[in-house]
Amino acid sequence: MPVRRVSGASNGEGPAVNVPRLVIAAPSSGSGKTTVATGLMAAFAGRGLAVSAHKVGPDYIDPGYHTLATGRPGRNLDAYMCGPELVAPLFAHGARGCDLAVVEGVMGLYDGASGQGELASTAQVAKLLRAPVVLVVDASSQSRSVAALVHGFASWDPQVRIGGVILNKVGSQRHEALLREALDESGVLVLGVLRRAEQVAVPSRHLGLVPVAERRGDAVGAVAAMRGQVVAGCDLEALMALARSAPAVPGEVWDAMGAVGACGGAAPLPAPSRNRVAVASGAAFTFSYTEHTELLAAAGAEVVPFDPLRDETLPEGTRGLVIGGGFPEVYASELSANEALRKAVAELVESGAPVAAECAGLLYLARSLDGLPMCGVLDAEGRMSERLTLGYREAVAVSDSVLAAPGTRVRGHEFHRTVLEPGAGAEPAWGLHQPERRVEGFVQQGVHASYLHTHWASAPGMARRFVERCKG
């Protein structure tokens, strides 16, 4: 799918991406990338630096921990959903004015979209950003073999510059000595050694780590532990020197206002207060990309968060509603018990107001979830399943909706262990073309509801179209 490049505010003043930066990668998942990346973010932020945090891929959860570590919004860099051409501009947007950027990779260094080569891999993002890579290696079950492993990763693609390794889960001083001796022969610098530490473990469940919003106090403690382990075990001066060795990347800075303005049509709406868009937040709805609210605001919306677990009414003057992803199955009883808000949502839908719902939002609008009443807007029932639905998707809009005209092509991502029956309404939202052909989602009244997660930076016209429908 061609993705439109969005120009921003480079102002002709030279390269836009010129911030010191590191990509934290690993040979495989489970090696300790999140611990190291988050710990580094917190360690450098603790030194008074402005640190920009980024995550390769569609993950919503890790950026929450990054936000805790840096005090700045964690952002995603997804070369599949947004296109490779938007990776550097989006990075520059998030890193503008910062002293350092840390990019946490996804899966193994060279793992990307299934069957599509390097697309959406950490290696591809590192090359697009011309950033040095720090390889985090789980050394718990090896000694001299670590040199062969690191040599293989360092030599596989000469365009990927591995600037050093951080050894994780090292058992003892003797173990560390053996690892260092082996790596001396490889010529790859050891930038840190982390011992096994249970206190930095972050609890997981069926879709990965438990989000920050659900365990705020414990999450703060976990990030502090990560920081302590990194400070104790890593050479921060050497890591900063490596980050400063990254050359400038020519390009433009992505800008929400410029993106919306490039969509065509009428000028952005001039009166945000007349276009109040309520955005679901709180522990049940944690999946959101920062650029979505930025695009809504650029299109003329006043974005107001609310928590469906606590708030019994929608924000006063709501003209549109966005309900993103999250874990409604975990909070089904609380969501169901908030009958006043469920009724308010149904009434807003009945008024014809635009509503955009993804995954968790789709389930919340259904008749029921695991037998508990939800908003009853969609004639469908949701339930937990043993099967994980996961992967990138190519999609085309099937029905005219508040987000897209028929025929609009997007790339997105599915990630859920729930099933909705039926999976599509009389007017489906999307036709999916990968890995199998099917229609899914619902378009009715002003509602667009689907399991598909999308990144609006690749299709800013969706935000513009949505806000224009809020005029009412």
Buried (B, 14 or more C-beta within 10 A) or exposed (E): BEBBEBBBBBEEEEBBBBBBBBBBBBBEEEBBBBBBBBBBBBBBBEEEBBBBBBBBBBBBBBBBBBBBBBEBBBBBBBBBBBBBBBBBBBBBBBBBEBBBBBBBBBBBBBBBBEEEEBBBBBBBBBBBBBBBBBBBBBBBEBBEEBBEBBBEBBEEBEEBBBBBBBBBBBEEEEBBEBBBEBBEEBEBBBBBBBBEBEEBEBEEEBBEBBBBBBBEEEBBEBBBBBBBBBBBBBBBEBBBEBBEBBEEBEBBBBBBBBBBBBBEEEEBBEEBEBBBBBBBBBBBBBBBBBBBBBBBBBBBBBBBBBBBBEBEEBBEEBBBBBBBBBBBBBBBEBBBBBEEBBBBBBEBBEEEBBBBBBBBBBBBBBBBBBEBBBBBBBEBBBBBBEEEBEBBBBBBBBBBBBBBEEEBBBBBBBBBBBBBEEBBBEBBBBBBBBEEEEBBBBBBBBBBBBBBBBBBBBBBBBBBBBBBBBEE
